[in-house]
Amino acid sequence: MMTEKEFLPKIAMSIHAHPDDQEFTVAGTLAKWARAGCKVISVTITSGDAGSNDPSKDASYKPVLAALREQEQLAANAVIGISETIFLHHPDGELEATLPLRKELTRLIRQYQPEVVVTGDPQGVFYGNGYINHPDHRAAAQAALYATFPSAGTRLIFTDLLEAGYEPHNVKRVYIHGSEKADTWVDISTTIAAKVEALQKHVSQVGDWKDLEKGIREWAAEDAKAHGLEYAESYKVMILIGEEDKG
């Protein structure tokens, strides 16, 4: 096990299912990297158009909510320091790890050529005894992982992308959050405030959470306490290209 202190990518891509997924999980890390000069690209696969249980709303509200949540995500990304935001507009609550989705993400990885992809754990179903992971989270994570490897770096997978000019790209590392087998802890003590502020931009989702900052700080402190840190975000990190692999 290690505490991540040294590795700072030049380009990173964050891939998640909904607006606010990124802020709940990895915003402290992304803000830290952005402050160090990393170009961060945020990919949100759905626009969260199912994210309301207001009984006064019906299906006609979905595009209104999607537009609102996209604006909230843009505001959050501005706090984090994200360079570019991409919305793929898949239906919220209906996401599946299909080949077309993997192909979309493969194209983006080849286009932006990140050193690091940050996403969730597709195997995470139960967290404690009070939360069942949203199936969209798992689908987004699975598609992102397999777009990263093998699809992005394999020349003859999705050959129409190759014909369109998207050359293969090999990602160096994948940072997987929400893993029960975490092996890396990123110190976010200098960016925990940015994480809280970014999450607060998602007013449609967290507006009634009175102790939001307290909760976020407690979660980050819990992640950090066994590793000599004040606040941390934890990951399983897959090192696909190590320093020894550089030619």
MIMAR-754407 format. One record per atom (N, C-alpha, C): atom name; residue in three letters; y, x, z. Coordinates in pm, whole numbers, plus 50000, padded with zeros to 5 digits. Layout:
MIMAR-754407
> CA	ALA	Y	X	Z .
...
This chain:
MIMAR-754407
> N	MET	49881	50084	50000 .
> CA	MET	50000	50000	50000 .
> C	MET	50124	50088	50000 .
> N	MET	50230	50040	49931 .
> CA	MET	50351	50121	49925 .
> C	MET	50474	50031	49930 .
> N	THR	50583	50086	49977 .
> CA	THR	50711	50019	49969 .
> C	THR	50784	50073	49847 .
> N	GLU	50822	49984	49757 .
> CA	GLU	50885	50026	49633 .
> C	GLU	51026	50074	49660 .
> N	LYS	51053	50201	49637 .
> CA	LYS	51186	50257	49660 .
> C	LYS	51242	50323	49536 .
> N	GLU	51158	50375	49452 .
> CA	GLU	51204	50464	49346 .
> C	GLU	51213	50399	49209 .
> N	PHE	51118	50312	49175 .
> CA	PHE	51111	50266	49036 .
> C	PHE	51222	50166	49006 .
> N	LEU	51308	50199	48913 .
> CA	LEU	51416	50112	48869 .
> C	LEU	51409	50100	48717 .
> N	PRO	51367	49987	48665 .
> CA	PRO	51355	49973	48520 .
> C	PRO	51491	49969	48452 .
> N	LYS	51492	50008	48327 .
> CA	LYS	51614	49996	48246 .
> C	LYS	51630	49855	48193 .
> N	ILE	51517	49791	48162 .
> CA	ILE	51518	49653	48114 .
> C	ILE	51404	49579	48186 .
> N	ALA	51435	49462	48241 .
> CA	ALA	51333	49380	48308 .
> C	ALA	51345	49237	48257 .
> N	MET	51230	49169	48249 .
> CA	MET	51227	49029	48207 .
> C	MET	51161	48946	48316 .
> N	SER	51231	48845	48363 .
> CA	SER	51182	48752	48463 .
> C	SER	51138	48625	48392 .
> N	ILE	51013	48584	48410 .
> CA	ILE	50959	48467	48341 .
> C	ILE	50907	48367	48443 .
> N	HIS	50967	48247	48445 .
> CA	HIS	50928	48145	48542 .
> C	HIS	50933	48006	48479 .
> N	ALA	50871	47911	48547 .
> CA	ALA	50856	47777	48492 .
> C	ALA	50983	47694	48500 .
> N	HIS	51051	47697	48617 .
> CA	HIS	51162	47604	48642 .
> C	HIS	51289	47677	48685 .
> N	PRO	51405	47615	48664 .
> CA	PRO	51524	47662	48732 .
> C	PRO	51498	47661	48884 .
> N	ASP	51537	47765	48949 .
> CA	ASP	51527	47794	49093 .
> C	ASP	51399	47867	49134 .
> N	ASP	51294	47868	49050 .
> CA	ASP	51172	47944	49083 .
> C	ASP	51207	48091	49108 .
> N	GLN	51286	48146	49020 .
> CA	GLN	51325	48286	49029 .
> C	GLN	51403	48315	49157 .
> N	GLU	51491	48223	49193 .
> CA	GLU	51577	48246	49310 .
> C	GLU	51497	48239	49440 .
> N	PHE	51402	48149	49447 .
> CA	PHE	51319	48140	49567 .
> C	PHE	51234	48265	49587 .
> N	THR	51201	48333	49478 .
> CA	THR	51096	48435	49488 .
> C	THR	51142	48579	49467 .
> N	VAL	51222	48607	49363 .
> CA	VAL	51244	48746	49322 .
> C	VAL	51390	48782	49303 .
> N	ALA	51481	48695	49342 .
> CA	ALA	51623	48717	49313 .
> C	ALA	51677	48843	49379 .
> N	GLY	51627	48875	49498 .
> CA	GLY	51673	48996	49566 .
> C	GLY	51639	49122	49490 .
> N	THR	51518	49126	49436 .
> CA	THR	51475	49241	49355 .
> C	THR	51557	49251	49227 .
> N	LEU	51574	49138	49158 .
> CA	LEU	51648	49140	49032 .
> C	LEU	51793	49181	49054 .
> N	ALA	51853	49132	49163 .
> CA	ALA	51991	49170	49194 .
> C	ALA	52002	49320	49223 .
> N	LYS	51902	49372	49293 .
> CA	LYS	51901	49516	49323 .
> C	LYS	51892	49597	49195 .
> N	TRP	51803	49558	49107 .
> CA	TRP	51788	49629	48980 .
> C	TRP	51915	49618	48896 .
> N	ALA	51973	49498	48890 .
> CA	ALA	52094	49478	48810 .
> C	ALA	52208	49566	48861 .
> N	ARG	52220	49576	48992 .
> CA	ARG	52326	49661	49050 .
> C	ARG	52304	49808	49017 .
> N	ALA	52180	49845	48992 .
> CA	ALA	52149	49984	48958 .
> C	ALA	52160	50010	48808 .
> N	GLY	52201	49909	48731 .
> CA	GLY	52221	49928	48588 .
> C	GLY	52113	49871	48499 .
> N	CYS	52016	49802	48556 .
> CA	CYS	51909	49742	48476 .
> C	CYS	51961	49620	48401 .
> N	LYS	51920	49607	48276 .
> CA	LYS	51946	49485	48200 .
> C	LYS	51834	49386	48232 .
> N	VAL	51870	49272	48289 .
> CA	VAL	51771	49172	48329 .
> C	VAL	51782	49050	48239 .
> N	ILE	51671	49011	48180 .
> CA	ILE	51664	48891	48098 .
> C	ILE	51585	48786	48175 .
> N	SER	51641	48668	48188 .
> CA	SER	51576	48559	48262 .
> C	SER	51526	48454	48163 .
> N	VAL	51396	48427	48168 .
> CA	VAL	51334	48326	48082 .
> C	VAL	51288	48210	48169 .
> N	THR	51342	48091	48142 .
> CA	THR	51303	47970	48214 .
> C	THR	51233	47878	48115 .
> N	ILE	51107	47848	48138 .
> CA	ILE	51025	47783	48037 .
> C	ILE	51053	47633	48028 .
> N	THR	51071	47566	48141 .
> CA	THR	51115	47426	48140 .
> C	THR	51256	47422	48197 .
> N	SER	51322	47309	48179 .
> CA	SER	51457	47294	48235 .
> C	SER	51458	47207	48359 .
> N	GLY	51340	47184	48417 .
> CA	GLY	51334	47112	48545 .
> C	GLY	51372	46966	48535 .
> N	ASP	51343	46903	48420 .
> CA	ASP	51390	46766	48399 .
> C	ASP	51313	46662	48480 .
> N	ALA	51207	46702	48548 .
> CA	ALA	51134	46609	48636 .
> C	ALA	51171	46628	48783 .
> N	GLY	51273	46711	48810 .
> CA	GLY	51303	46751	48946 .
> C	GLY	51388	46655	49025 .
> N	SER	51353	46526	49025 .
> CA	SER	51424	46428	49106 .
> C	SER	51330	46315	49144 .
> N	ASN	51337	46274	49270 .
> CA	ASN	51262	46156	49317 .
> C	ASN	51356	46043	49356 .
> N	ASP	51477	46045	49303 .
> CA	ASP	51575	45940	49329 .
> C	ASP	51526	45810	49265 .
> N	PRO	51500	45704	49345 .
> CA	PRO	51446	45580	49288 .
> C	PRO	51542	45508	49192 .
> N	SER	51669	45548	49193 .
> CA	SER	51765	45485	49101 .
> C	SER	51761	45547	48962 .
> N	LYS	51684	45655	48945 .
> CA	LYS	51679	45724	48817 .
> C	LYS	51553	45688	48740 .
> N	ASP	51566	45685	48606 .
> CA	ASP	51450	45662	48521 .
> C	ASP	51445	45770	48413 .
> N	ALA	51365	45749	48311 .
> CA	ALA	51343	45852	48210 .
> C	ALA	51472	45890	48137 .
> N	SER	51568	45799	48131 .
> CA	SER	51693	45830	48063 .
> C	SER	51773	45939	48134 .
> N	TYR	51739	45964	48260 .
> CA	TYR	51811	46066	48337 .
> C	TYR	51759	46207	48309 .
> N	LYS	51642	46218	48250 .
> CA	LYS	51580	46349	48233 .
> C	LYS	51668	46447	48155 .
> N	PRO	51725	46411	48041 .
> CA	PRO	51810	46508	47971 .
> C	PRO	51936	46543	48049 .
> N	VAL	51987	46449	48126 .
> CA	VAL	52104	46477	48210 .
> C	VAL	52069	46579	48316 .
> N	LEU	51954	46558	48381 .
> CA	LEU	51909	46650	48485 .
> C	LEU	51878	46787	48426 .
> N	ALA	51816	46790	48309 .
> CA	ALA	51786	46918	48244 .
> C	ALA	51914	46997	48219 .
> N	ALA	52016	46931	48168 .
> CA	ALA	52142	47000	48142 .
> C	ALA	52206	47050	48271 .
> N	LEU	52200	46968	48376 .
> CA	LEU	52255	47009	48506 .
> C	LEU	52183	47130	48560 .
> N	ARG	52050	47127	48552 .
> CA	ARG	51972	47237	48610 .
> C	ARG	51987	47365	48528 .
> N	GLU	52009	47354	48400 .
> CA	GLU	52038	47474	48321 .
> C	GLU	52170	47537	48364 .
> N	GLN	52269	47454	48389 .
> CA	GLN	52397	47506	48436 .
> C	GLN	52383	47571	48573 .
> N	GLU	52302	47512	48660 .
> CA	GLU	52277	47572	48791 .
> C	GLU	52209	47708	48776 .
> N	GLN	52115	47716	48682 .
> CA	GLN	52047	47843	48660 .
> C	GLN	52143	47949	48607 .
> N	LEU	52229	47910	48518 .
> CA	LEU	52328	48005	48466 .
> C	LEU	52420	48055	48577 .
> N	ALA	52459	47965	48667 .
> CA	ALA	52544	48005	48779 .
> C	ALA	52470	48101	48872 .
> N	ALA	52343	48071	48898 .
> CA	ALA	52262	48159	48982 .
> C	ALA	52246	48295	48918 .
> N	ASN	52221	48296	48788 .
> CA	ASN	52201	48423	48718 .
> C	ASN	52328	48508	48718 .
> N	ALA	52443	48443	48715 .
> CA	ALA	52569	48516	48723 .
> C	ALA	52582	48587	48857 .
> N	VAL	52538	48523	48963 .
> CA	VAL	52541	48586	49096 .
> C	VAL	52448	48707	49099 .
> N	ILE	52330	48693	49042 .
> CA	ILE	52231	48800	49044 .
> C	ILE	52274	48918	48958 .
> N	GLY	52347	48890	48850 .
> CA	GLY	52387	48996	48757 .
> C	GLY	52299	49002	48635 .
> N	ILE	52240	48888	48599 .
> CA	ILE	52148	48882	48486 .
> C	ILE	52225	48887	48355 .
> N	SER	52174	48965	48261 .
> CA	SER	52244	48991	48135 .
> C	SER	52231	48877	48035 .
> N	GLU	52113	48814	48032 .
> CA	GLU	52089	48711	47931 .
> C	GLU	51991	48609	47987 .
> N	THR	52016	48481	47955 .
> CA	THR	51933	48371	48002 .
> C	THR	51877	48297	47883 .
> N	ILE	51747	48270	47886 .
> CA	ILE	51679	48201	47776 .
> C	ILE	51608	48079	47833 .
> N	PHE	51634	47962	47775 .
> CA	PHE	51564	47838	47811 .
> C	PHE	51473	47799	47695 .
> N	LEU	51347	47772	47726 .
> CA	LEU	51251	47737	47621 .
> C	LEU	51228	47586	47608 .
> N	HIS	51278	47507	47702 .
> CA	HIS	51284	47361	47691 .
> C	HIS	51147	47292	47682 .
> N	HIS	51047	47347	47747 .
> CA	HIS	50919	47276	47756 .
> C	HIS	50931	47164	47860 .
> N	PRO	50850	47059	47851 .
> CA	PRO	50858	46948	47945 .
> C	PRO	50816	46990	48087 .
> N	ASP	50898	46956	48183 .
> CA	ASP	50870	46985	48323 .
> C	ASP	50752	46900	48371 .
> N	GLY	50660	46965	48440 .
> CA	GLY	50544	46895	48496 .
> C	GLY	50428	46882	48402 .
> N	GLU	50445	46929	48278 .
> CA	GLU	50340	46916	48177 .
> C	GLU	50303	47051	48117 .
> N	LEU	50343	47158	48181 .
> CA	LEU	50326	47291	48122 .
> C	LEU	50179	47334	48126 .
> N	GLU	50135	47391	48015 .
> CA	GLU	50001	47448	48007 .
> C	GLU	50011	47587	47945 .
> N	ALA	49917	47672	47980 .
> CA	ALA	49917	47810	47930 .
> C	ALA	49853	47813	47792 .
> N	THR	49921	47755	47696 .
> CA	THR	49868	47742	47561 .
> C	THR	49893	47869	47480 .
> N	LEU	49823	47881	47369 .
> CA	LEU	49848	47992	47277 .
> C	LEU	49991	47988	47220 .
> N	PRO	50042	47870	47182 .
> CA	PRO	50182	47869	47134 .
> C	PRO	50283	47919	47239 .
> N	LEU	50262	47884	47367 .
> CA	LEU	50352	47935	47470 .
> C	LEU	50337	48086	47484 .
> N	ARG	50213	48134	47485 .
> CA	ARG	50192	48279	47494 .
> C	ARG	50260	48350	47377 .
> N	LYS	50253	48288	47261 .
> CA	LYS	50315	48348	47143 .
> C	LYS	50467	48352	47157 .
> N	GLU	50527	48245	47209 .
> CA	GLU	50672	48245	47234 .
> C	GLU	50712	48361	47324 .
> N	LEU	50635	48377	47433 .
> CA	LEU	50668	48483	47529 .
> C	LEU	50640	48621	47471 .
> N	THR	50536	48631	47391 .
> CA	THR	50508	48758	47322 .
> C	THR	50625	48799	47233 .
> N	ARG	50678	48702	47160 .
> CA	ARG	50793	48731	47074 .
> C	ARG	50912	48781	47155 .
> N	LEU	50938	48719	47269 .
> CA	LEU	51051	48760	47352 .
> C	LEU	51031	48900	47409 .
> N	ILE	50908	48929	47452 .
> CA	ILE	50879	49062	47506 .
> C	ILE	50896	49167	47397 .
> N	ARG	50847	49138	47279 .
> CA	ARG	50864	49234	47168 .
> C	ARG	51011	49248	47130 .
> N	GLN	51085	49139	47137 .
> CA	GLN	51226	49142	47098 .
> C	GLN	51311	49223	47196 .
> N	TYR	51291	49198	47328 .
> CA	TYR	51378	49259	47429 .
> C	TYR	51321	49389	47486 .
> N	GLN	51193	49412	47467 .
> CA	GLN	51127	49537	47506 .
> C	GLN	51150	49575	47653 .
> N	PRO	51117	49486	47745 .
> CA	PRO	51134	49521	47887 .
> C	PRO	51034	49627	47932 .
> N	GLU	51075	49710	48025 .
> CA	GLU	50982	49800	48092 .
> C	GLU	50897	49725	48194 .
> N	VAL	50958	49620	48252 .
> CA	VAL	50892	49543	48358 .
> C	VAL	50900	49395	48325 .
> N	VAL	50792	49324	48347 .
> CA	VAL	50790	49178	48346 .
> C	VAL	50764	49131	48489 .
> N	VAL	50843	49035	48533 .
> CA	VAL	50831	48979	48668 .
> C	VAL	50789	48834	48655 .
> N	THR	50679	48797	48720 .
> CA	THR	50631	48659	48712 .
> C	THR	50546	48628	48835 .
> N	GLY	50490	48507	48838 .
> CA	GLY	50410	48466	48953 .
> C	GLY	50264	48503	48938 .
> N	ASP	50185	48453	49034 .
> CA	ASP	50041	48478	49037 .
> C	ASP	49968	48356	48985 .
> N	PRO	49902	48365	48869 .
> CA	PRO	49833	48247	48815 .
> C	PRO	49715	48202	48898 .
> N	GLN	49669	48288	48990 .
> CA	GLN	49555	48253	49076 .
> C	GLN	49597	48186	49206 .
> N	GLY	49727	48182	49232 .
> CA	GLY	49774	48124	49358 .
> C	GLY	49771	47972	49355 .
> N	VAL	49683	47911	49432 .
> CA	VAL	49672	47765	49437 .
> C	VAL	49720	47713	49572 .
> N	PHE	49666	47768	49681 .
> CA	PHE	49699	47721	49815 .
> C	PHE	49780	47828	49888 .
> N	TYR	49892	47788	49947 .
> CA	TYR	49972	47876	50032 .
> C	TYR	49978	47814	50170 .
> N	GLY	49907	47878	50266 .
> CA	GLY	49893	47817	50397 .
> C	GLY	49816	47687	50383 .
> N	ASN	49844	47591	50472 .
> CA	ASN	49778	47461	50461 .
> C	ASN	49878	47349	50435 .
> N	GLY	49998	47389	50383 .
> CA	GLY	50100	47288	50361 .
> C	GLY	50160	47288	50222 .
> N	TYR	50114	47377	50134 .
> CA	TYR	50174	47382	50001 .
> C	TYR	50068	47409	49896 .
> N	ILE	50057	47319	49799 .
> CA	ILE	49973	47340	49680 .
> C	ILE	50064	47386	49569 .
> N	ASN	50033	47500	49511 .
> CA	ASN	50119	47557	49408 .
> C	ASN	50131	47462	49289 .
> N	HIS	50252	47451	49238 .
> CA	HIS	50279	47364	49124 .
> C	HIS	50201	47415	49003 .
> N	PRO	50133	47328	48929 .
> CA	PRO	50057	47375	48812 .
> C	PRO	50144	47440	48706 .
> N	ASP	50270	47400	48696 .
> CA	ASP	50360	47467	48602 .
> C	ASP	50378	47614	48638 .
> N	HIS	50384	47644	48769 .
> CA	HIS	50399	47784	48812 .
> C	HIS	50281	47868	48763 .
> N	ARG	50162	47813	48781 .
> CA	ARG	50041	47886	48742 .
> C	ARG	50034	47902	48590 .
> N	ALA	50070	47796	48517 .
> CA	ALA	50066	47803	48371 .
> C	ALA	50166	47905	48318 .
> N	ALA	50286	47905	48374 .
> CA	ALA	50388	48001	48331 .
> C	ALA	50342	48143	48358 .
> N	ALA	50284	48165	48476 .
> CA	ALA	50239	48299	48513 .
> C	ALA	50126	48346	48423 .
> N	GLN	50031	48257	48394 .
> CA	GLN	49919	48296	48308 .
> C	GLN	49968	48331	48168 .
> N	ALA	50054	48247	48113 .
> CA	ALA	50105	48275	47978 .
> C	ALA	50185	48405	47976 .
> N	ALA	50264	48428	48081 .
> CA	ALA	50346	48549	48087 .
> C	ALA	50259	48675	48098 .
> N	LEU	50156	48668	48181 .
> CA	LEU	50069	48784	48198 .
> C	LEU	49998	48821	48069 .
> N	TYR	49943	48721	48001 .
> CA	TYR	49865	48751	47882 .
> C	TYR	49955	48777	47761 .
> N	ALA	50080	48730	47765 .
> CA	ALA	50175	48772	47663 .
> C	ALA	50208	48920	47681 .
> N	THR	50221	48961	47809 .
> CA	THR	50250	49100	47840 .
> C	THR	50134	49190	47796 .
> N	PHE	50014	49149	47834 .
> CA	PHE	49893	49221	47794 .
> C	PHE	49781	49120	47774 .
> N	PRO	49721	49118	47658 .
> CA	PRO	49730	49220	47553 .
> C	PRO	49828	49190	47440 .
> N	SER	49889	49070	47438 .
> CA	SER	49951	49023	47314 .
> C	SER	50071	49106	47269 .
> N	ALA	50161	49141	47363 .
> CA	ALA	50284	49209	47321 .
> C	ALA	50257	49345	47258 .
> N	GLY	50155	49414	47308 .
> CA	GLY	50131	49550	47263 .
> C	GLY	50024	49566	47158 .
> N	THR	49959	49457	47121 .
> CA	THR	49849	49466	47025 .
> C	THR	49896	49423	46887 .
> N	ARG	49891	49513	46796 .
> CA	ARG	49954	49495	46665 .
> C	ARG	49901	49374	46588 .
> N	LEU	49773	49350	46595 .
> CA	LEU	49713	49246	46512 .
> C	LEU	49687	49115	46586 .
> N	ILE	49751	49097	46702 .
> CA	ILE	49756	48965	46765 .
> C	ILE	49887	48900	46721 .
> N	PHE	49881	48776	46677 .
> CA	PHE	49998	48703	46626 .
> C	PHE	50064	48783	46512 .
> N	THR	49988	48800	46405 .
> CA	THR	50037	48885	46296 .
> C	THR	50160	48828	46226 .
> N	ASP	50185	48698	46239 .
> CA	ASP	50307	48643	46181 .
> C	ASP	50431	48696	46254 .
> N	LEU	50417	48730	46383 .
> CA	LEU	50528	48795	46453 .
> C	LEU	50554	48933	46394 .
> N	LEU	50447	49002	46365 .
> CA	LEU	50460	49134	46303 .
> C	LEU	50530	49122	46167 .
> N	GLU	50490	49023	46089 .
> CA	GLU	50550	49002	45958 .
> C	GLU	50698	48965	45969 .
> N	ALA	50736	48903	46082 .
> CA	ALA	50875	48865	46105 .
> C	ALA	50959	48980	46161 .
> N	GLY	50894	49095	46184 .
> CA	GLY	50968	49212	46228 .
> C	GLY	50958	49244	46375 .
> N	TYR	50873	49169	46449 .
> CA	TYR	50858	49194	46592 .
> C	TYR	50744	49294	46615 .
> N	GLU	50782	49419	46624 .
> CA	GLU	50684	49526	46641 .
> C	GLU	50624	49522	46782 .
> N	PRO	50502	49571	46800 .
> CA	PRO	50440	49573	46933 .
> C	PRO	50523	49649	47035 .
> N	HIS	50514	49604	47157 .
> CA	HIS	50584	49671	47268 .
> C	HIS	50492	49672	47389 .
> N	ASN	50478	49789	47452 .
> CA	ASN	50395	49804	47571 .
> C	ASN	50482	49803	47697 .
> N	VAL	50463	49702	47780 .
> CA	VAL	50532	49691	47909 .
> C	VAL	50471	49791	48005 .
> N	LYS	50555	49856	48085 .
> CA	LYS	50506	49957	48178 .
> C	LYS	50445	49896	48304 .
> N	ARG	50512	49795	48359 .
> CA	ARG	50467	49738	48486 .
> C	ARG	50484	49587	48486 .
> N	VAL	50397	49520	48560 .
> CA	VAL	50411	49377	48586 .
> C	VAL	50424	49359	48737 .
> N	TYR	50531	49295	48779 .
> CA	TYR	50553	49262	48921 .
> C	TYR	50514	49117	48941 .
> N	ILE	50408	49095	49019 .
> CA	ILE	50351	48962	49039 .
> C	ILE	50383	48917	49181 .
> N	HIS	50467	48816	49193 .
> CA	HIS	50500	48765	49326 .
> C	HIS	50405	48652	49366 .
> N	GLY	50401	48622	49493 .
> CA	GLY	50314	48516	49542 .
> C	GLY	50168	48554	49551 .
> N	SER	50139	48683	49545 .
> CA	SER	50001	48729	49551 .
> C	SER	49958	48751	49696 .
> N	GLU	49839	48708	49728 .
> CA	GLU	49784	48737	49860 .
> C	GLU	49737	48881	49871 .
> N	LYS	49738	48954	49760 .
> CA	LYS	49696	49094	49760 .
> C	LYS	49815	49184	49724 .
> N	ALA	49928	49157	49785 .
> CA	ALA	50048	49237	49759 .
> C	ALA	50023	49382	49797 .
> N	ASP	50081	49473	49718 .
> CA	ASP	50067	49616	49747 .
> C	ASP	50202	49689	49741 .
> N	THR	50309	49613	49713 .
> CA	THR	50441	49673	49695 .
> C	THR	50546	49583	49759 .
> N	TRP	50636	49647	49835 .
> CA	TRP	50742	49573	49902 .
> C	TRP	50877	49630	49860 .
> N	VAL	50959	49548	49798 .
> CA	VAL	51091	49591	49754 .
> C	VAL	51192	49559	49864 .
> N	ASP	51264	49660	49906 .
> CA	ASP	51368	49645	50008 .
> C	ASP	51487	49570	49948 .
> N	ILE	51513	49450	49998 .
> CA	ILE	51625	49371	49946 .
> C	ILE	51733	49353	50053 .
> N	SER	51739	49445	50148 .
> CA	SER	51837	49432	50256 .
> C	SER	51981	49430	50203 .
> N	THR	52007	49499	50093 .
> CA	THR	52142	49502	50038 .
> C	THR	52171	49385	49944 .
> N	THR	52067	49307	49910 .
> CA	THR	52087	49198	49814 .
> C	THR	52039	49063	49867 .
> N	ILE	52002	49055	49994 .
> CA	ILE	51957	48927	50050 .
> C	ILE	52069	48823	50042 .
> N	ALA	52193	48865	50062 .
> CA	ALA	52305	48770	50054 .
> C	ALA	52320	48715	49913 .
> N	ALA	52298	48800	49813 .
> CA	ALA	52304	48754	49674 .
> C	ALA	52191	48656	49645 .
> N	LYS	52075	48681	49702 .
> CA	LYS	51962	48589	49684 .
> C	LYS	51997	48451	49739 .
> N	VAL	52052	48449	49859 .
> CA	VAL	52090	48322	49922 .
> C	VAL	52196	48252	49838 .
> N	GLU	52299	48326	49797 .
> CA	GLU	52407	48267	49718 .
> C	GLU	52355	48212	49586 .
> N	ALA	52265	48286	49521 .
> CA	ALA	52208	48239	49394 .
> C	ALA	52130	48110	49413 .
> N	LEU	52050	48104	49519 .
> CA	LEU	51971	47983	49545 .
> C	LEU	52062	47864	49575 .
> N	GLN	52171	47889	49643 .
> CA	GLN	52265	47781	49675 .
> C	GLN	52329	47719	49552 .
> N	LYS	52324	47789	49438 .
> CA	LYS	52378	47732	49314 .
> C	LYS	52294	47616	49263 .
> N	HIS	52169	47607	49310 .
> CA	HIS	52080	47499	49265 .
> C	HIS	52101	47376	49354 .
> N	VAL	52221	47322	49346 .
> CA	VAL	52262	47214	49436 .
> C	VAL	52173	47091	49420 .
> N	SER	52130	47061	49299 .
> CA	SER	52047	46942	49277 .
> C	SER	51914	46950	49351 .
> N	GLN	51871	47070	49385 .
> CA	GLN	51741	47089	49449 .
> C	GLN	51751	47125	49597 .
> N	VAL	51853	47198	49637 .
> CA	VAL	51860	47248	49775 .
> C	VAL	51983	47199	49850 .
> N	GLY	52055	47105	49791 .
> CA	GLY	52180	47060	49850 .
> C	GLY	52167	47004	49990 .
> N	ASP	52052	46946	50023 .
> CA	ASP	52032	46888	50156 .
> C	ASP	51965	46983	50255 .
> N	TRP	51937	47104	50213 .
> CA	TRP	51870	47201	50300 .
> C	TRP	51977	47270	50385 .
> N	LYS	51994	47223	50507 .
> CA	LYS	52103	47270	50593 .
> C	LYS	52083	47414	50639 .
> N	ASP	51960	47453	50660 .
> CA	ASP	51931	47587	50711 .
> C	ASP	51875	47677	50601 .
> N	LEU	51925	47661	50481 .
> CA	LEU	51874	47738	50367 .
> C	LEU	51881	47889	50394 .
> N	GLU	51997	47938	50432 .
> CA	GLU	52011	48082	50453 .
> C	GLU	51918	48131	50562 .
> N	LYS	51910	48056	50670 .
> CA	LYS	51820	48094	50780 .
> C	LYS	51676	48102	50731 .
> N	GLY	51633	48002	50653 .
> CA	GLY	51496	48001	50603 .
> C	GLY	51466	48117	50510 .
> N	ILE	51557	48145	50418 .
> CA	ILE	51536	48254	50323 .
> C	ILE	51530	48387	50396 .
> N	ARG	51620	48406	50491 .
> CA	ARG	51621	48532	50566 .
> C	ARG	51494	48547	50650 .
> N	GLU	51446	48438	50706 .
> CA	GLU	51323	48445	50786 .
> C	GLU	51204	48481	50698 .
> N	TRP	51194	48422	50579 .
> CA	TRP	51083	48454	50489 .
> C	TRP	51088	48601	50448 .
> N	ALA	51208	48648	50415 .
> CA	ALA	51221	48787	50371 .
> C	ALA	51195	48884	50487 .
> N	ALA	51234	48845	50607 .
> CA	ALA	51207	48930	50723 .
> C	ALA	51058	48935	50753 .
> N	GLU	50988	48823	50734 .
> CA	GLU	50844	48819	50755 .
> C	GLU	50773	48912	50657 .
> N	ASP	50817	48911	50531 .
> CA	ASP	50761	49001	50430 .
> C	ASP	50785	49147	50467 .
> N	ALA	50897	49173	50534 .
> CA	ALA	50941	49310	50556 .
> C	ALA	50886	49374	50683 .
> N	LYS	50852	49293	50782 .
> CA	LYS	50840	49346	50919 .
> C	LYS	50731	49450	50936 .
> N	ALA	50623	49441	50859 .
> CA	ALA	50515	49538	50874 .
> C	ALA	50541	49666	50797 .
> N	HIS	50655	49676	50732 .
> CA	HIS	50679	49789	50642 .
> C	HIS	50809	49863	50674 .
> N	GLY	50860	49842	50793 .
> CA	GLY	50977	49916	50838 .
> C	GLY	51105	49878	50769 .
> N	LEU	51113	49755	50717 .
> CA	LEU	51231	49709	50644 .
> C	LEU	51291	49588	50715 .
> N	GLU	51415	49559	50683 .
> CA	GLU	51479	49440	50738 .
> C	GLU	51444	49316	50656 .
> N	TYR	51460	49326	50524 .
> CA	TYR	51427	49216	50434 .
> C	TYR	51355	49273	50312 .
> N	ALA	51253	49200	50265 .
> CA	ALA	51177	49248	50149 .
> C	ALA	51123	49132	50068 .
> N	GLU	51088	49163	49943 .
> CA	GLU	51010	49076	49857 .
> C	GLU	50882	49150	49821 .
> N	SER	50770	49080	49825 .
> CA	SER	50641	49146	49808 .
> C	SER	50580	49114	49671 .
> N	TYR	50503	49211	49621 .
> CA	TYR	50443	49199	49488 .
> C	TYR	50308	49268	49483 .
> N	LYS	50225	49220	49393 .
> CA	LYS	50116	49301	49339 .
> C	LYS	50171	49361	49211 .
> N	VAL	50170	49492	49201 .
> CA	VAL	50227	49559	49083 .
> C	VAL	50114	49619	49000 .
> N	MET	50108	49576	48876 .
> CA	MET	50015	49633	48780 .
> C	MET	50089	49741	48702 .
> N	ILE	50039	49865	48710 .
> CA	ILE	50100	49977	48639 .
> C	ILE	50022	49998	48509 .
> N	LEU	50076	49943	48402 .
> CA	LEU	50007	49947	48272 .
> C	LEU	50029	50079	48201 .
> N	ILE	50144	50138	48226 .
> CA	ILE	50174	50273	48173 .
> C	ILE	50232	50354	48286 .
> N	GLY	50158	50453	48332 .
> CA	GLY	50205	50540	48440 .
> C	GLY	50280	50659	48385 .
> N	GLU	50340	50733	48476 .
> CA	GLU	50416	50850	48434 .
> C	GLU	50325	50950	48360 .
> N	GLU	50199	50956	48401 .
> CA	GLU	50105	51051	48340 .
> C	GLU	50069	51008	48196 .
> N	ASP	50101	50882	48161 .
> CA	ASP	50067	50834	48027 .
> C	ASP	50174	50863	47924 .
> N	LYS	50287	50914	47969 .
> CA	LYS	50395	50943	47873 .
> C	LYS	50356	51061	47785 .
> N	GLY	50371	51040	47657 .
> CA	GLY	50330	51144	47565 .
> C	GLY	50438	51246	47537 .
